């Protein structure tokens, strides 16, 4: 592992939230967590599984500028997924009760929450269920605001457009009219850097149409989507050249790349005010750490870690 390189890295210019580390790993790696928090400027919690011990370990690494993120996957735990979205039964009651219980636990054990990061991908999206899905998602949005009224609440891939055989289509995971405080987009296409630029730009178009002035990317490093024709397939292990993670770090974080003068060549990255890493370090994602280091070095314009030319 390359954890020994972390102390030499400069902090990222933009705050980067992240998918939570495994609670047991968090409990036993306080020193490493402190470096991640310093570099990213955030500490992120697992709303479902963090324990008092893992929360203590995470919170102990904060400084005065650290932002706190809370990850949670609503409708994933108790709700009977064989149900149609219109159904409100005992499993739906248990799901929302669990959410309130866990958010109260988090509220009692951390200083505050700045961002709630929702990931909800359980519903069958057919036209007849649109209203029912909206009702369920609005309920959990309201619960987040009840416990953390000053937090920004965002949804995984809300506002994203995907490339299909029929052109660019709005992602149906979370409809654009569901309440949120910013739209997001998944940058899971490396080493196809041009696709990262395109999907961000398309998401921004959707965002600006509804009056939201930023887009938050979920960034995948060392893992990616591969397209077989127009069918996307996810892989936990994609060890592409480090140059591409370095280049993405440059573009997202260094102001030059997102200016009006350069957005046609790159992307309007100035509308990216913060970002989120998914995935993060774990045994499941063995290439993430070295690509994270390359990304951070690119963001700080340090020498390319493998000495090759950076792609445009």
N, C-alpha and C positions, 0 to 999 in steps of 0.2 A: 504494500500500500504506500501511497505517496503523501500521507498525512504530514510528514516532516516538512513538506514544502509550504504548508498553509501559513506559518508565521511570516514567511517572506512576501506574501501577497498583500497588495494594497486593497483597501475597501473598494467595493463597486460604487460608482458614482450615483446610481439609482438603487433604491431599496429593492431587494429581491426576496420575496417570500418563497416558501417551499412546501412541498408535500412533507408530512411529518416523518421523522426518523422513528424506527421501532422503539417503543417505550423502554424495553430492556436495554437496548443499545444506548439510549439516552442516559439511563441511570449510571452506566459504567464508563462513559466517555466524556466526562465533563470538560476536560482540557480541550479536546477536539471540538466539542460543541461551542466552546467559547470562541475558537477561531472562526468557525462557520458564522456565528452571530456577528463577529466583528467585520467579516468580509461582506456579508449580505446586508447587514444593518437590521436584521429581523430575527425573531425567534418564533417558531410556529409549533402549535400544539395539535395533538391528535384528539379531537373532540370525543371520539368513541372509546379509545383504549388507554389514553394516558392515565397514569396512577399518581397519587400524591408524591411518590418518590421521583418519578420521571419529571413531573412538573417542577418540583424543587430543583432538580438538576438543570432543567432548561432555564428557569427564571434566574438562577444564580449567575448566569452568564450575561445578563443584560448590562447596558450602560444607559446613560441619560438619553441617548438618541435612538435606542432600540425600539422598533415597532413590533407589536405582537399580532400574529395571525392565528386563526383557529380554523382547522380543516374539519369538515364533517360531510358525510354522505347521507343525506336524508332519504327516507323511504327504502333504505338498503337493508335494514336490520330486522324489524319486526313485521313490517307490512307483508301480507301474502302476495307475492309477485305474480301468482297465477290469476289474481283478480283483474278485472277491467278497472281502469282508473276511476270510473264512476262510483265504484263500490266504496262505502265507508262502513267498515265493520270493526270487530274487536281488534284485529291486527293493526288497523289504522290508528285506533285509540292508543294502543300500546306503543306504536311508532312515535307518535307525538309526545306521549308521556315520557318515553326514553329520552327524546331530544331535550325536553325541559329539564329532566333530571341531570343529564350530562352537562348542559349549559350552566345550571346552577352550581354543579361541582366545579366547573372551570371558573366561574365567577368568584367562588369562594377561595380559590387557590392561586390565582394570578392577579397581578396589579390592575390589568385592564385588557381589553381586546380592541385592536385598531381595525382589523379586517377579518371578516368571516368568509371563508372560501368554501363554497358549496360545490359538491360534485354529485349530480343526480342523473343516472343513466339507466333507469329501470322501467320506464313507461313505454308502452306500445303506442307509437305516434300514428294514429289514423285520424282523419278529420273529425269523426264523431266524438272523439275523446278530448279534443283540444280544450274545451271549457273545463272539464273535470281535472285535467292535468294542471291547468292554470290555478284552479282552486287549491289543489294540494301544494303546489309550489308557493303560492301566496301565503298559505298558512305557515310554512316553515320560514319564509322570509320574515313574517311578522314575529315569530318566536325569537329569531335572531335580534330583531330590533327591540323586543321586549327586554331581553337580558343585556344587550350591548347597544344602547340607543345611539351612541356616537360612532359606532363602527361602520365601515363601508362593507356592504354585503354584495358579493359577486358570485356568479355561477360559471362553472366550467363550460367553455365554448359558446356562451351566449353571444349572439351577434356574428358568429363566424359564418363564412361562406365556404363551401367545399366544392372542389372541382369534380364534376360528374360528366358522364357522356353527353349530357344535355347542356353543359356549361356550368357556370358558377351558381350554386343554390344555397340558400340560407340553411345552416345546420338546424335540425329539428330537436336536438337534445333539450334545449331550453329556449322557448320561443322569445323573440325580441320584446314582446309586450309584457313579460314577467317582470315584476319589480326588482330593481337592482341599482347599484350605484356606479357601475361601469360595465362595459362590454369586455369580453375576453376573446382570445384566439389561441389555438394550439399550434405552436411552432415545433412540429414533430417530423420535419421533412429533411433534416440534414442527412447527407451532405448536399442535398439539392437546395442550395442557399437561395437561388432565384425563387423557388416555391415559398420559402419562408417570407420573402419580401412580398410576393403576390398575395398570400393569404392574410398578411397583416394589413396590406393596403385595402383589400376587399372588406375586411372587418371594420376598418376605419370608415369606409364609405357608409356602411350600415349604421355605425355609431353616430356619425355626424347627422344622418338623416333624422334621428330621433333626439337630437340635442345633447348627446353625450360627447364630451370633448377629449376623450382619451380611450385607449384600448390597452388592456393588460395581457401580455402574452404568457402562456404556459410553455416554458422552454424545456425541450427534451434534449439531453446530451448523452451520447453513447447508447442511445436507444431511439428507435424511429419508426415511422410509418413507411412501408414500402407499397407501391401501387402495382398490382397485377392487372394490366389494363386500367380500368377506372375503379377497381376494387382495392380499398386500403387494407393492409395487413400490418399489425403491430409486431415489433420484435424487441425483446428486452436487451438484446446484445447486437449492437451495430457499431463495430469499431472502425469507422471511417477515419481518414487522415485528420490529425488534430488541427490542421490549418483551418478547417471549416468551423470548428467551435471557437477558435481564436477570432476568426473573421466576424462571426455573429456577435461575439462579445464586443468587438470594436464598433460594429454598426449600431447596436442597441444603446450602448453607453456613451460613446463619444459624440458630442454635439454636431460635429462637422457632417456626419453621414445623414442626419435627419433634417438638414436645412432645406429651405425651398429650392435653393440652387442645385442641390444634389439628390433630391428625393426621386427624380425620374430615373436616376442611375441605381439608386439603392431602394429606399422606402421612406415614407414620412415618419421616421422613428421619433421625431420630437413629440409626437402624440403618445408615445409610450412613456409614462411617468414612473411606472414601477413594473416589476415582472415577477413571475413565479416559476420556480424550478419543479418540474415533474419529469422523471423521477428524481430521487436523491440516492445517496450512498446506501447500498445494502448488498447482501450476497446475490440477490436476484439481478442486480444491475452492475456487473463487474467492471464496466468501462466508464461509468459515470464520473468517478473521481478525477481521472486524468483529463477528461474532457472539461470538467468544471475548472480545473487549474488553467487549462488553455484558454477557456472563455474569460476568466478573470484577468489573465495576462493580456489578452487582446483588449479588454476593456480599459486597461491601464497603459496600453500601447508599449508594452515591454517586448523585448526581442522574441520573435517567433520561437516557441520551444523546440521545434524540430528543424529549424533553419531553412524551411522551404518557403517558396513564395506564397503570399496570401492571395487567395482567389478573389476576384471582384464580383 
